[in-house]
Structures are given as structure tokens and as C-alpha cells.
């Protein structure tokens, strides 16, 4: 066996271990613990900052959602107003077109009536002229001699006197 139990070796190993432990405790333990506690504080700070960042991001997301919702609502309001204005303009244009069509139709009816009246008047004038021509021709033939003319005048005078009385 290579390792043999020796009381002196154990004693000196224990003394060496305790000396190293004392030196470490005196000079290295506090700086190591200080570095470890500083590292722990740094990690805790980083974790708390990460938590704050997550909370801020969540708050920003909530604000963004609110802004998006408001923007959607405003868009819907604007679209509704635009549709209402479009419908109103279309209705006004239809009403205006209908009024213009009715006015045009009314003017056309008046023009047709005027043309009809003018045609009737023209026809009456032509019939009167023809009647006068026919009567003139008939009278010329019947009243060709003086005796027939004198008897017609007497007859008309008698009728006029009867109407007067």
C-alpha cells in the first residue's frame, strides 16, 4: 500500500488546513462574501429592473391597445359620417333631379297645351275663313239680282226689329 496511516501526517495536515482556513477567513472570506453579496444584489437589481420593464411593457401594450381601440372607434365614426354625407348627397341629388324632371315635364305639358291651343285657334281661323268664303260664294249666287238682295235686307231688318222689342 502506498498510503499508510500516520498520526504526524494527520496532525500536520490538520494544522495546515486550519492555517489555510484562518488565512482565508482573515484575508479572503470577507472579500469573497462581499463579491458574492454584490453579485447577488446585482442579480436582484437586474431581476427587479426586468420585472419593472415587463410591467412597463405590459402598461405600454395596454395603452397601445386603448389607442388602437380609440383609433378604430374614430375610424368607424368617420366612416359612418362619410356614409351619411354620401347618402345625404345622393338623396339631395335624387331630389334635385326629380324636381328638375318634374319642372321639365310641367314645362313640356304647358308647351304642349299652348301648341294645342295655338293649333285649335289656327284651325278655327281657317274654318272661319273657309266658312266666309263659302258663304260669300253662296250669297253671290243667291243675291245675283237686285230683287233677291232687297228681299234679304227686308227680312234681316224685320228680324232685327223683332229682337229689339
C-alpha positions as CSV (number, residue, x, y, z in Angstrom):
1,X,0.0,0.0,0.0
2,X,1.2,3.3,-0.8
3,X,-0.8,5.3,1.8
4,X,0.0,4.4,5.4
5,X,-1.8,5.8,8.4
6,X,0.4,8.2,10.3
7,X,-0.6,10.3,13.2
8,X,2.0,13.0,12.4
9,X,0.8,13.4,8.9
10,X,-2.8,13.8,10.1
11,X,-1.7,16.4,12.7
12,X,0.3,18.5,10.2
13,X,-2.5,18.2,7.6
14,X,-5.0,19.5,10.2
15,X,-2.7,22.3,11.2
16,X,-2.1,23.2,7.6
17,X,-5.8,23.1,6.9
18,X,-6.6,25.3,9.9
19,X,-3.8,27.7,8.9
20,X,-5.2,28.0,5.4
21,X,-8.7,28.3,6.8
22,X,-7.5,31.1,9.2
23,X,-5.7,32.9,6.4
24,X,-8.7,32.6,4.1
25,X,-11.1,33.8,6.8
26,X,-8.8,36.7,7.7
27,X,-8.0,37.9,4.2
28,X,-10.2,36.2,1.6
29,X,-13.5,35.3,3.2
30,X,-14.9,38.8,3.6
31,X,-13.9,39.9,0.0
32,X,-15.3,36.7,-1.4
33,X,-18.5,37.1,0.6
34,X,-18.6,40.8,-0.4
35,X,-18.2,40.0,-4.1
36,X,-20.9,37.3,-3.7
37,X,-23.3,39.6,-2.0
38,X,-22.5,42.3,-4.5
39,X,-23.2,39.8,-7.3
40,X,-26.4,38.8,-5.5
41,X,-27.5,42.4,-5.2
42,X,-26.7,43.0,-8.9
43,X,-28.7,40.0,-9.9
44,X,-31.6,41.1,-7.7
45,X,-31.5,44.6,-9.2
46,X,-31.4,43.1,-12.7
47,X,-34.4,40.9,-11.9
48,X,-36.3,43.8,-10.4
49,X,-35.4,46.0,-13.4
50,X,-36.5,43.2,-15.7
51,X,-39.8,43.0,-13.7
52,X,-40.3,46.7,-14.0
53,X,-39.5,46.6,-17.7
54,X,-42.1,43.8,-18.1
55,X,-44.7,45.8,-16.2
56,X,-43.9,48.9,-18.3
57,X,-44.2,46.9,-21.5
58,X,-47.5,45.5,-20.3
59,X,-48.7,49.0,-19.4
60,X,-47.5,50.2,-22.9
61,X,-49.2,47.3,-24.5
62,X,-52.4,48.2,-22.7
63,X,-52.1,51.9,-23.7
64,X,-51.4,50.8,-27.3
65,X,-54.5,48.6,-27.2
66,X,-56.5,51.6,-25.9
67,X,-55.1,53.8,-28.6
68,X,-55.8,51.2,-31.2
69,X,-59.4,50.8,-29.9
70,X,-59.9,54.6,-29.9
71,X,-58.4,54.8,-33.4
72,X,-60.8,52.1,-34.6
73,X,-63.7,53.8,-33.0
74,X,-62.8,57.1,-34.5
75,X,-62.3,55.4,-37.9
76,X,-65.8,53.9,-37.6
77,X,-67.3,57.3,-36.6
78,X,-65.5,58.9,-39.6
79,X,-66.7,56.2,-42.0
80,X,-70.3,56.5,-40.7
81,X,-70.2,60.2,-41.1
82,X,-68.8,59.8,-44.6
83,X,-71.5,57.3,-45.4
84,X,-74.2,59.6,-44.0
85,X,-72.8,62.5,-46.0
86,X,-72.7,60.4,-49.2
87,X,-76.2,59.2,-48.6
88,X,-77.4,62.7,-48.0
89,X,-75.7,64.0,-51.1
90,X,-77.2,61.2,-53.2
91,X,-80.6,61.9,-51.7
92,X,-80.3,65.6,-52.4
93,X,-79.1,64.9,-56.0
94,X,-82.0,62.5,-56.5
95,X,-84.5,65.1,-55.1
96,X,-82.9,67.8,-57.3
97,X,-83.0,65.6,-60.3
98,X,-86.6,64.6,-59.6
99,X,-87.6,68.3,-59.1
100,X,-85.9,69.2,-62.4
101,X,-87.6,66.4,-64.2
102,X,-90.9,67.4,-62.8
103,X,-90.3,71.0,-63.8
104,X,-89.2,69.9,-67.3
105,X,-92.3,67.7,-67.6
106,X,-94.5,70.6,-66.4
107,X,-93.0,72.9,-68.9
108,X,-93.4,70.3,-71.6
109,X,-97.1,69.9,-70.7
110,X,-97.6,73.7,-70.7
111,X,-95.8,73.9,-74.1
112,X,-97.9,71.1,-75.5
113,X,-101.1,72.7,-74.2
114,X,-100.0,76.0,-75.7
115,X,-99.2,74.4,-79.0
116,X,-102.6,72.5,-78.9
117,X,-104.4,75.8,-78.2
118,X,-102.5,77.5,-81.0
119,X,-103.3,74.7,-83.4
120,X,-107.0,74.8,-82.4
121,X,-107.0,78.6,-82.8
122,X,-105.3,78.3,-86.2
123,X,-107.8,75.6,-87.2
124,X,-110.8,77.8,-86.1
125,X,-109.4,80.7,-88.1
126,X,-109.0,78.5,-91.2
127,X,-112.6,77.1,-90.7
128,X,-113.9,80.7,-90.3
129,X,-112.1,81.9,-93.4
130,X,-113.4,78.9,-95.4
131,X,-116.9,79.5,-94.0
132,X,-116.7,83.1,-95.0
133,X,-115.6,82.1,-98.5
134,X,-118.3,79.5,-98.8
135,X,-120.9,82.0,-97.5
136,X,-119.6,84.7,-99.9
137,X,-119.9,82.3,-102.8
138,X,-123.4,81.2,-101.8
139,X,-124.5,84.8,-101.3
140,X,-123.1,85.9,-104.6
141,X,-125.0,83.2,-106.4
142,X,-128.3,83.8,-104.5
143,X,-128.1,87.6,-104.5
144,X,-127.0,87.9,-108.1
145,X,-130.1,90.0,-108.9
146,X,-131.4,93.1,-107.1
147,X,-134.9,91.7,-106.1
148,X,-133.3,88.9,-104.1
149,X,-130.9,91.4,-102.4
150,X,-133.9,93.7,-101.5
151,X,-135.9,90.8,-100.0
152,X,-133.0,89.6,-97.9
153,X,-132.4,93.1,-96.5
154,X,-136.0,93.5,-95.6
155,X,-136.0,90.1,-93.9
156,X,-132.9,90.9,-91.8
157,X,-134.4,94.3,-90.8
158,X,-137.6,92.7,-89.7
159,X,-135.7,90.1,-87.5
160,X,-133.6,92.9,-86.0
161,X,-136.7,94.9,-85.1
162,X,-138.3,91.8,-83.5
163,X,-135.2,91.2,-81.4
164,X,-135.1,94.8,-80.3
165,X,-138.6,94.7,-78.9
